[in-house]
Amino acid sequence: MQRPTIKDIAEVAGVSPSAVSFALNGRPGVSQSTRQRIVAVANEMGWTPNVAARALSASRAGALGLVIARPSTAVSAERFFFEFIVGMQGELTRAGMSLVLQIVETPAEEIATYRTWWSQRRVDGVVVVDPRSEDQRLPVLSELSLPYVLVGEVDTSGMPSVLGDEEGMIDGVLTHLVEQGRERIAYVCGTASVLHNARRSAALSTAGRRAGVEIMVDQAVDYTERSGGQATAELMGGRRVPDAIVYDNEVLTVGGVAELRRSAVQVGTDVAVVSLEDSSVLRLLDPPITAVHRDPGAMAQTATRLLVDYLDDGVSQTVRSRTPGLTVRASSRRPAAEALAQA
């Protein structure tokens, strides 16, 4: 008879593999009654700890790594990564582990960092962000046998992953803009090789065809204010000027709004503006900017927990994040709609 696994116990007990891991390893996260039920099921099934896994646990570094391959100026200004790092740190503290962080300029430097960390046994696994088409990082991680969790896409090799609902988010944004009477909608995205940009562009094009509106896509050089301004200038100087612009994050949005002001374009009246990331800066602009409200911290906590569980039990899970909501502000409302909302 095969040795029962954490997944087997979870199915019989009617709980998640994570709950079984918490209960059998004496970690917080489950109620006492649930812990007792799980332990009883494990005993009935003849479960015993994996001695090899426990031995490996004793020689661990006690840390997970995160490498961000973007210009440092863009990372420092972007709310997403700040909250993502805080979320990882909180979950690691609960697991009694540490965070090793590195910011680099290119994916090649990111790969070199993974090789160094693993050769020096500085980390037990890594959280991989910004999945790319033909992603060269993942084969290297497999070659090194370095455990990881992929954030943003499903990992086809069977490692843990957290999937975002890009399509649902885009559908909510487009529905709002169409309701406001916008007919020519531009999307200023970041690096084309990053898969979430490709998914967002495809979702916007599909939803645009369905709604009968024109969709324009302009790729920014990088995630900086300067790039947001340059992309906006190109759009507003073209033959077909958009009446709405969707920006990939708040940094690009700030650069775009600054360019619109220099061009004497009225935000909210002439051109609707929406950011796919929210921040306090966008709320304080005049007019305040409509933005998608995501929870990077919760996504980071989920990713970290999945990887810690994988290191403990070898159980790989894929979790889909909830569809983020849209916070509508004056930047995307027609003046008549704004007046009605305030009445």
C-alpha positions in Angstrom: 0.0 0.0 0.0 1.4 3.4 -0.9 2.2 5.9 1.8 -0.7 8.4 2.2 0.2 11.9 1.1 -0.9 15.3 2.5 -3.3 15.6 -0.5 -4.8 12.2 0.3 -5.5 13.3 3.9 -6.9 16.6 2.7 -9.5 14.8 0.5 -10.7 12.5 3.2 -10.8 15.3 5.9 -12.5 17.7 3.5 -10.0 20.4 3.9 -7.2 22.0 1.8 -3.7 20.6 1.7 -2.5 23.8 3.4 -4.7 23.1 6.4 -3.3 19.6 6.6 0.2 20.9 6.5 -0.6 23.4 9.3 -2.2 20.8 11.5 0.4 18.1 11.1 3.4 20.4 11.5 1.9 22.2 14.5 1.6 25.5 12.8 -1.1 28.1 13.4 -3.8 28.6 10.8 -6.4 26.1 11.7 -8.9 25.8 14.6 -8.3 23.2 17.3 -11.2 21.1 16.2 -10.1 21.0 12.6 -6.5 20.1 13.8 -7.9 17.2 15.8 -10.0 16.0 12.9 -7.0 16.1 10.5 -4.7 14.3 13.0 -7.3 11.6 13.5 -7.7 11.1 9.8 -3.9 11.0 9.3 -3.6 8.4 12.1 -6.4 6.2 10.6 -4.7 6.3 7.2 -1.3 5.4 8.7 0.4 8.6 7.8 4.0 9.1 9.1 6.3 12.1 8.5 8.6 12.0 5.5 12.0 11.5 7.2 13.9 12.7 4.1 11.9 15.8 3.9 12.4 16.5 7.6 16.2 16.0 7.2 16.2 18.4 4.3 14.2 20.9 6.4 16.9 20.9 9.0 19.5 22.0 6.5 17.4 24.8 4.9 18.5 28.4 4.6 15.2 29.5 6.2 14.6 32.2 3.5 12.8 32.8 0.2 14.1 35.1 -2.5 12.5 37.7 -4.7 14.2 39.3 -7.7 12.6 42.3 -9.5 14.0 42.9 -13.0 13.0 46.5 -13.6 14.7 49.9 -13.4 15.1 50.8 -9.7 13.4 54.2 -10.3 10.3 52.5 -11.5 10.2 49.9 -8.7 10.6 52.7 -6.0 7.7 54.6 -7.4 5.3 51.7 -8.0 2.9 50.8 -5.2 2.5 47.2 -6.4 5.9 46.0 -5.4 6.0 47.8 -2.1 2.8 46.1 -1.0 3.9 42.8 -2.5 7.2 42.8 -0.5 5.3 43.7 2.7 2.8 40.9 2.0 5.7 38.4 1.5 7.5 39.6 4.6 4.4 39.1 6.8 3.8 35.6 5.6 7.4 34.7 6.0 7.5 36.0 9.5 4.6 33.7 10.4 6.5 30.8 8.9 9.7 31.7 10.8 11.6 32.5 7.6 13.3 35.5 6.0 13.2 37.4 2.7 16.1 37.9 0.4 15.5 40.7 -2.1 17.4 41.8 -5.1 16.5 44.5 -7.7 18.2 44.1 -11.1 17.9 45.7 -14.6 17.4 42.7 -16.9 16.1 39.1 -16.9 19.7 37.9 -17.6 20.8 39.5 -14.3 17.8 37.9 -12.6 18.9 34.4 -13.8 22.5 35.1 -12.6 21.1 36.0 -9.2 19.2 32.7 -9.0 22.4 30.8 -9.8 24.4 32.6 -7.2 21.7 32.2 -4.5 21.3 28.5 -5.1 25.0 27.8 -5.3 25.5 29.6 -2.0 22.4 28.0 -0.5 21.1 31.4 0.5 17.4 30.6 -0.3 15.1 27.6 -0.2 13.0 28.8 -3.1 12.0 31.9 -5.0 8.9 33.9 -5.9 8.9 34.6 -9.6 7.0 37.6 -10.9 6.3 39.1 -14.3 6.0 35.8 -16.3 7.2 36.3 -19.9 6.6 34.6 -23.3 9.4 32.1 -23.9 10.5 32.7 -20.3 14.2 31.8 -20.0 14.1 31.9 -16.2 11.9 28.9 -15.7 14.1 26.3 -17.5 17.0 27.5 -15.5 15.1 27.1 -12.2 14.2 23.6 -13.3 17.8 22.9 -14.2 19.0 24.1 -10.8 16.1 22.2 -9.0 15.4 25.5 -7.3 11.8 25.4 -6.0 9.6 28.4 -7.0 6.1 29.8 -7.2 5.0 31.6 -10.4 2.9 34.7 -9.9 0.6 35.8 -12.8 0.4 32.6 -14.8 -0.1 28.8 -14.4 3.2 27.0 -14.3 3.1 24.2 -16.9 5.9 22.2 -15.2 3.8 21.6 -12.1 5.2 24.1 -9.6 2.8 26.2 -7.4 1.3 29.3 -9.1 -1.0 32.2 -8.5 -3.1 33.3 -11.4 -4.6 36.8 -11.8 -7.9 37.5 -13.5 -6.7 40.0 -16.1 -9.6 39.3 -18.4 -12.2 40.1 -15.7 -10.4 43.2 -14.7 -10.2 44.5 -18.3 -13.9 43.7 -18.9 -14.9 45.9 -15.9 -12.8 48.8 -17.1 -14.1 48.6 -20.7 -17.7 48.3 -19.6 -17.3 51.5 -17.5 -15.8 53.5 -20.3 -18.4 52.4 -22.8 -21.1 53.4 -20.4 -19.5 56.8 -20.3 -19.8 57.1 -24.1 -16.1 56.5 -24.9 -15.6 55.1 -28.4 -11.8 55.2 -29.1 -9.9 53.6 -26.2 -6.1 53.4 -26.0 -4.1 51.1 -23.7 -0.5 52.2 -22.7 1.2 49.0 -21.7 4.6 48.1 -20.5 7.1 45.5 -21.8 5.4 43.4 -24.5 7.1 40.2 -23.5 5.5 40.3 -20.0 2.5 37.9 -20.3 0.0 39.9 -18.3 0.4 42.8 -20.8 -0.3 40.5 -23.6 -3.4 39.1 -21.8 -4.6 42.5 -21.0 -4.2 43.7 -24.6 -5.9 40.6 -26.0 -8.8 41.0 -23.5 -9.2 44.6 -24.4 -9.3 43.9 -28.1 -11.9 41.1 -27.6 -14.1 43.2 -25.4 -13.7 46.2 -27.7 -15.0 44.2 -30.7 -17.9 42.9 -28.7 -18.8 46.5 -27.6 -18.2 48.0 -31.0 -15.5 50.5 -29.9 -12.0 51.1 -31.3 -9.0 49.8 -29.4 -5.5 51.3 -29.7 -2.4 49.8 -28.0 0.8 51.8 -27.4 3.8 50.1 -25.8 5.8 52.2 -23.3 9.6 51.7 -23.3 9.5 50.9 -19.5 7.5 51.6 -16.4 8.6 55.2 -15.8 6.8 58.5 -15.8 8.8 59.6 -18.8 7.7 56.6 -20.8 4.1 57.3 -19.9 4.4 60.8 -21.1 6.1 59.8 -24.4 3.4 57.2 -25.1 0.7 59.7 -24.4 2.3 62.3 -26.7 2.4 59.7 -29.5 -1.3 58.9 -29.0 -2.5 62.5 -28.9 -0.3 63.5 -31.9 -1.6 60.7 -34.1 -4.3 60.8 -36.8 -6.9 59.1 -34.6 -6.9 60.7 -31.2 -8.3 58.5 -28.3 -11.1 59.7 -26.1 -10.0 57.4 -23.3 -6.6 56.1 -22.2 -5.9 53.1 -19.9 -2.5 53.0 -18.3 -0.8 49.8 -17.1 0.2 51.2 -13.7 0.1 54.4 -11.6 3.6 55.5 -12.6 2.7 55.5 -16.3 -0.5 57.3 -15.5 1.2 60.1 -13.7 3.5 60.7 -16.7 0.5 60.5 -19.0 -1.6 63.0 -17.1 1.4 65.4 -17.0 1.6 65.2 -20.8 -2.1 65.7 -21.2 -1.9 68.9 -19.1 1.1 70.2 -21.2 -1.1 69.6 -24.3 -4.0 71.6 -22.7 -6.2 68.4 -22.9 -8.8 68.3 -20.1 -8.8 65.0 -18.3 -12.3 63.6 -17.8 -13.8 65.9 -20.4 -11.7 65.5 -23.5 -10.0 62.2 -22.5 -11.0 59.7 -19.8 -8.1 58.3 -17.8 -8.0 55.0 -16.0 -5.1 53.3 -14.2 -4.8 49.6 -13.7 -3.1 50.2 -10.4 -4.3 52.6 -7.7 -2.3 54.8 -5.3 -2.7 57.8 -3.0 -1.1 60.0 -5.6 -3.9 59.2 -8.1 -6.5 60.0 -5.5 -4.9 63.4 -4.9 -4.6 64.5 -8.5 -7.0 67.0 -10.0 -9.2 65.4 -11.1 -8.8 62.2 -9.1 -8.0 59.2 -11.3 -10.2 56.2 -11.8 -8.2 53.1 -10.9 -8.4 49.4 -10.5 -7.9 48.5 -6.8 -5.9 45.3 -6.5 -4.4 43.8 -3.3 -0.7 42.9 -4.1 -0.1 42.1 -0.4 -2.8 39.4 -0.4 -1.4 38.0 -3.7 2.1 37.9 -2.2 0.8 36.2 1.0 -0.9 33.5 -1.1 2.2 32.9 -3.3 4.5 32.7 -0.3 2.2 30.3 1.6 2.0 28.0 -1.5 5.8 27.9 -1.8 6.3 27.2 1.9 3.7 24.4 1.8 5.4 23.0 -1.3 8.8 23.0 0.5 7.2 21.2 3.5 5.0 18.7 1.7 5.8 18.7 -2.0 2.1 19.5 -2.7 1.8 22.0 -5.6 -1.3 24.1 -5.9 -2.6 26.8 -8.3 -4.8 29.6 -6.8 -6.8 32.1 -8.8 -6.9 35.6 -7.4 -10.2 37.4 -7.0 -11.2 39.9 -9.8 -10.1 43.3 -8.7 -12.7 46.1 -8.5 -12.8 49.4 -10.3 -12.9 52.6 -8.2 -14.6 55.2 -10.4 -13.5 58.9 -10.0 -13.8 62.1 -11.9 -11.1 61.3 -14.5 -13.3 58.9 -16.4 -16.8 60.4 -15.9 -18.4 62.6 -18.5 -19.2 66.0 -17.0 -22.9 65.3 -17.1 -22.4 62.0 -15.3 -20.2 63.7 -12.7 -22.9 66.3 -12.0 -25.5 63.6 -11.7 -23.3 61.6 -9.3 -22.9 64.6 -7.0 -26.6 65.5 -7.1 
